Amino acid sequence: MPRFQFEIAIVLAVSIACSLAVFYLTRPEEGKIQLPTHVESSEEAYHGPDPFDVTKPEDIIDGYPIGADAFWARVRWSELLEVLYV
């Protein structure tokens, strides 16, 4: 058994307690990143429109399914082949 093992353990326990107390007392009050909650405030904060708003009219227009029955038939066959192959 090493010399002063009990004393070293006491010093380590006290230093852990002091570190936790200092950490708790000096933590920031707000803590987390504050994101804007309104669209108006985000435009004011970034001095312009949203840079990620890249939607085009073509993205919103509904398309027409081309051969939907044939597509789903192929999907069913591929799922069946996967089950049999594995």
N, C-alpha and C positions, 0 to 999 in steps of 0.2 A: 504494500500500500504506500503510495507516494506521501511524502511529508506535506503537511498543510493542506491536505485534500479538502477537509471540511471548511477551512478558511477561504480557499479558492472558490468553492461552491457558493459560499455566502456572498463573496465579492461579485461573482457573476450574476447571482440572483438579484442583488441590489442594483447592479448596472443595467440589467434588463428592465427592472421596474422603473428606474430613472429614465431610460430611453423611451419606454412606452408613455410615461407621463409627459415628457417633452414633446413627443410626437403628437399626443392628443391635444396638448395645450397650444401648439403652434400650427395646427391644421388650418387651411383656408376656410373661411365661412361659406362662400358660395361653392367652391370645389369644382364643379363640372363646367364644361363648355356651355355657354348660353347661346342657343340658336334662336333666330327670330321666329316668332309664332304667327306673324301676319305677313301677307304678301307685300303689303305696302312698306312695312319696315325692312323687309329683305331688299327691296329695290332701292330704298334710301341708303341702306348700309353698304350695298355693293355698287352704288352709283350707276345703275343701268338695269336693263332687263335680265332675266334669268339666262345665264350662258348655256344651261343644259336644256332649254326649251327648243328642241330641234325638230319638232313635229311638222311635217309637211301635209298638205291636203291629200296627197296620194296615200299617206299612211292611214287615214281615217276612212277612206272609201272602201265599202265592202266589195269583195270580189265574188266571182262565181265559181263554185266547185267544178272542176273538170274531171269527169269520170269518177265521181265519189264512190259508186258501187264497186268499180274495179279496184280502186285504192283500198277499200276496206277488205275486199276479198284477198288481196295480196297481203295485207296486214294479218289477217286470220291465218293464212298459210304460213307466213313467216313465224308467227307465234307457235303454231303447231310444230313446225320443224325445230324450233328452239327447244321445245319441251321434249321432243323425241331425241334430239341430238345430245342433250345434257343428260 
